Amino acid sequence: MKSLLKNLGLLLIIIAAVALIAIFFTGSTAINDNSVLGGTILLMVIGLILHIVLNKRLAD
């Protein structure tokens, strides 16, 4: 459980990146939709913050 919690932020960043890559390679028109792009960047930022905070707390 602790290892999953430690890697939760990293998993969110990877999920957002895979979503962007999938949208790009499928040729979907969602790549021009600001809500999709904003949602994925928000997911990446939340993942980055979670990664920093959780690793700092679990290291102590």
N, C-alpha and C positions, 0 to 999 in steps of 0.2 A: 504493500500500500504506500509505503514511504517513497519507493522509487517511482511509482506512478505519479504521486503528488509532486515529486521533485522535477519530473519531466513534463508536467502538464502545460507549462508555458511554451515549451519547445514544440509540443504536439499541436498547439493552437496555431503557431507560426507555420508549421509544415502544412496543416490543413488549409490555411488561407493561401499559401503559395501554390499548392496543388489545385485549388479551385481556380486561381488565376491562370495557371498553365492550361488547365482543361478548357476553360472558356476561350483562351487564345487559339488553341489548336483545333477546336471544333468549329471555329469560324462563326461563333454565335454573335448575335448583335448585342448581347449583354455586355460586351467589352466596352461599348460606348455608353452604357448606363451608369450614371454617377452613383446611384444607390448601391449597385453591386461593387463598384470599385471602392466606395467609401466603407462598405461593410467589411470587405476583405482587409483594408488597411486598418480599420478599427480592431478587427480580430488579431492582426499582427501586433499592433501596439499593446493591446491587452495581454497577449501572450508574452511579449517582451517584459512588460511590467511584472506579470506573474512569475516569470522565470527569475527575475532579479530578486523579488521579494521572497519567494519561497526558498530559493537556494540560500539566501542570507539567513533566514529563520531556521532552516533545517541544519545549517552548518554549525549553529550555536549549540 
